[in-house]
Amino acid sequence: MSIKLDSKVPEGELSQKWMNYRSKMPLVAPNNKRRIEIIVVGTGLAGASAAATLGELGYKVKCFTFHDSPRRAHSIAAQGGINAAKNYQNDGDSVYRLFYDTIKGGDYRSREANVHRLAEVSTDIIDQCVAQGVPFAREYGGLLANRSFGGVQVSRTFYARGQTGQQLLLGAYQALSRQIASGAVQMYNRHEMHDLVVIDGKARGIIVRNLLTGKLERFAAHCVVLASGGYGNVYYLSTNAMGSNVSASWRAVKRGALMANPCYTQIHPTCIPVSGDYQSKLTLMSESLRNDGRVWVPKEMSDVEAIRNGSLRPEDLPEEKRDYYLERRYPAFGNLVPRDVASRAAKAACDEGKGVNKSGLAVFLDFADAIERYGKSEALKNGIKNPDKATITKLGEGVVEAKYGNLFEMYEKITGENPYKTPMMIYPAVHYTMGGLWVDYNLETNVSGLFALGECNFSDHGANRLGASALMQGLADGYFVIPYTIGTFLSKEIRTPAISTDHPAFASAENETRARLEKLINIKGKQTVEAFHRKLGLIMWEYCGMSRNAEGLKKAKKLLQDLRAEYWSDVLVPGEIDEFNPELDKAFRVADFMELGEMMVEDALNREESCGGHFREEYQTEDGEALRRDDEFTYVAAWEWNDNTDSILHKEPLVFENVELKTRSYK
């Protein structure tokens, strides 16, 4: 396949590109929109907002989710907040500063024009969500509150306690429900995409499996929009919902779409540590906690051992015996360094033997100082002079509960420890994937008529995503970008009649899907899908996790190829195809994860530098920080899958005209 990557970035000054482009791009007239059909796969923030907005514009939309309700989409699990350059705190924020923080936070591996557009529309997102009734936290006077997140020195994160994703998704779901009720959007719950249908080089439909009946069904449209999330569950243990998968995106890859920067995986520093060998899910503790929590480990090994064996409570360890290593190593940003930096620092502390739980893989996140600080402030507000310690603690805990209460409650239910009284234990875990389907400025993949939004595209975060930017990107793509840019394709389709599912391409795709499912069912092996997924995750975490090296990646590639061969000869999938069969659903997804894993390893092996979430041990500074090689690797790595040999690399050079490429420093 001959592929030429054209980013389609408009000419002109960076701050004017989007406004000028939007003013001049091709449009579809209202009377023509009514004849055009669009498929949207996924109902998270990107998918729900896109389907609702496209329906509102007059298009005929078919929306698909494998959940029993759009409200189950994984966006609901986001906790800490959503960024916007409103400068409500009057602390020097601006659209440019949000743009620059995002470019820098991504270690200069994202496209300038896409990131600046994201910063521009961020301000509109908040207005949209407030109008929908999203209950953002507010200051005493009624103005929307903000807090800080990692990698920035301003407060621009809007939040609803520790359940921001849930509240934003409910807002998008309301908008979607209105369009469903009006008939503009047809909603298909419990339907999972199994293949993409391409006719004459254009995406024209999908094959889905009805997860309740097992029946394969065909759906056609003038174009297809994927908003199906990320691929973090390739690691098995992650903060993602158990059902989150890569299959919609990967089926597109198998039909010619390119997967960009797949090795860019975000390891979130603030998660509840693994508790046992048979755990299947990790729990995120929001980055917002690092606003008030201080990260530390004991300085002395004797204290580490005492805490591990339970003879010393961490809250009883004197201040002078604690190493607040983020504050020590990164004084300018302290506990609010970006996620990749904080994660590697936690790993380094544990590699030194300072891990504070029995496995040695945990550090403390301590709120004692914040509770005391807030308690004294509240006492003054209430006219209490010379308050005793108990009063200070009670008042301070009340403030912390108001800000983070549901997170503290969740932590206590999972661990049995009261985080108001004793420090939380945290450790990095797989969270978000910056890589995804390659898209141009219009959010269109290299397959004509196939668009990708939110986490399933690669476009905005580079090698590391700053906290509170995932919700921002999902809603930006769905509400404020794709409703415009989809017209660049559909304006040429107004004379195209409705696509028929009787076209031979649909029959071919359906037959291929059935053959694949039958092959899985008929293996009749001895090992469960879950066992294979766990093995896959262990390989990926060990060799392509928080740090990577050439020797380990080469070993991983062979291990993955052997595991894939073993899977297709010894996996056990009970039941039948044409029935409710969750094990078959899982088998389909894990098979795709195995191929994706190989591509991730290839990408990590090819990228001989360290940047953001991709840390190659061979490329680091004297003090252990990431060492980029801008002379050779300032490009997007867009990979084409090849069934018979290694994936094929296509490069999109990244051009920086508005920021200076320099080593990230948070010191």
Salt bridges, closest charged atoms under 4 A:
GLU37 OE2 - LYS62 NZ 3.38
GLU56 OE1 - ARG178 NH1 2.60
ASP68 OD1 - ARG72 NE 3.28
ASP93 OD1 - ARG156 NH2 2.71
ASP101 OD2 - ARG156 NH2 3.03
ASP107 OD1 - ARG628 NH1 2.77
ASP107 OD1 - ARG664 NE 3.45
GLU120 OE2 - HIS116 ND1 2.90
ASP127 OD1 - LYS86 NZ 2.82
GLU192 OE2 - ARG589 NE 2.91
ASP195 OD2 - ARG255 NH2 2.66
GLU217 OE1 - HIS191 NE2 3.16
GLU287 OE1 - ARG290 NH2 3.50
GLU287 OE1 - ARG339 NE 2.33
ASP292 OD1 - ARG373 NH2 2.92
ASP292 OD2 - LYS403 NZ 3.09
GLU305 OE2 - ARG308 NH1 3.51
GLU315 OE2 - ARG313 NE 3.33
GLU319 OE2 - ARG294 NH1 3.14
ASP323 OD2 - ARG328 NH2 2.90
GLU327 OE1 - ARG294 NH2 2.83
ASP340 OD2 - ARG344 NH2 3.61
ASP340 OD2 - ARG664 NH2 2.40
ASP351 OD2 - LYS347 NZ 2.91
ASP366 OD2 - ARG322 NH1 2.81
ASP369 OD2 - ARG294 NH1 2.34
GLU372 OE2 - LYS376 NZ 3.22
GLU378 OE2 - LYS381 NZ 3.09
GLU397 OE2 - LYS421 NZ 2.85
GLU409 OE2 - LYS413 NZ 3.41
GLU417 OE1 - ARG313 NH2 3.26
ASP440 OD2 - LYS8 NZ 3.43
GLU444 OE1 - LYS8 NZ 3.99
GLU493 OE2 - LYS202 NZ 2.78
GLU493 OE1 - ARG204 NH2 2.82
GLU510 OE1 - ARG218 NE 2.54
GLU512 OE1 - ARG255 NH2 3.10
GLU518 OE2 - ARG514 NH1 3.97
GLU530 OE1 - LYS586 NZ 3.13
ASP562 OD2 - LYS558 NZ 2.73
GLU566 OE2 - LYS535 NZ 3.58
ASP578 OD1 - ARG514 NH2 3.04
GLU583 OE2 - LYS586 NZ 3.12
ASP585 OD1 - ARG209 NH1 2.42
ASP592 OD1 - ARG251 NH2 2.65
ASP592 OD1 - ARG516 NH2 2.64
GLU595 OE1 - LYS254 NZ 3.02
GLU595 OE2 - ARG564 NH1 3.50
GLU598 OE2 - ARG564 NE 2.77
GLU608 OE1 - ARG629 NH1 4.00
GLU609 OE1 - ARG109 NH2 2.97
GLU609 OE2 - ARG607 NH1 2.82
GLU618 OE1 - ARG616 NE 3.02
ASP623 OD2 - LYS667 NZ 2.46
GLU625 OE2 - ARG329 NH2 3.34
ASP630 OD1 - ARG109 NH2 2.82
ASP630 OD1 - ARG628 NE 2.86
GLU632 OE2 - ARG629 NH2 2.49
GLU640 OE1 - HIS650 NE2 2.78
ASP643 OD1 - LYS254 NZ 3.66
ASP646 OD1 - LYS557 NZ 2.83
GLU652 OE1 - ARG111 NH2 2.80
